[in-house]
Amino acid sequence: MTSRLAALDLVRIDVPKLSEWLRRASAALFCRQPAAHRRLEALTALSPAEKTLLRRCLESDAGTAQVTTAEGAALSLEHAEVVAIYRTEPDASGAIFVVRLHPWARDRLRRYPEFLSTAASSGIRSGVFASRR
């Protein structure tokens, strides 16, 4: 009986501390700011293939591009949450994947087309465009 009372006393003391720690840890894990920052960082360090794919998405009215394979550029952009990749039925051109640009990325790229230019890539990485939100 004494060990049961000791266990109850331990739980009563440590539960508020544990719940406070869990609240802080979950706030850090589920904070939206780091994800948004990571997405913007992905736009500042685009490879030439990624820039070409994003230009194709921006040129279409729907913000999509059809590709025959899930190429590395599309996969890295999907990992950074810039695009979403959907598998479709093959059409006449043989395209079986549709790459859709997320609305936040489409708005950002239309607002700042210098992200897709090859000449301004060093200025983007140094933070020149970071202040123009």
Secondary structure, DSSP 8 states (H G I E B T S, - for coil): -HHHHHHHHHHHHHHHHHHHHHHHHHHHHS-HHHHHHHHHHHHHS--HHHHHHHHHHHHSTTSEEEESS--HHHHHHHHTTSEEEEE----TT---EEEEE-HHHHHHHHH-GGGG-STTHHHHHTTTTTT--
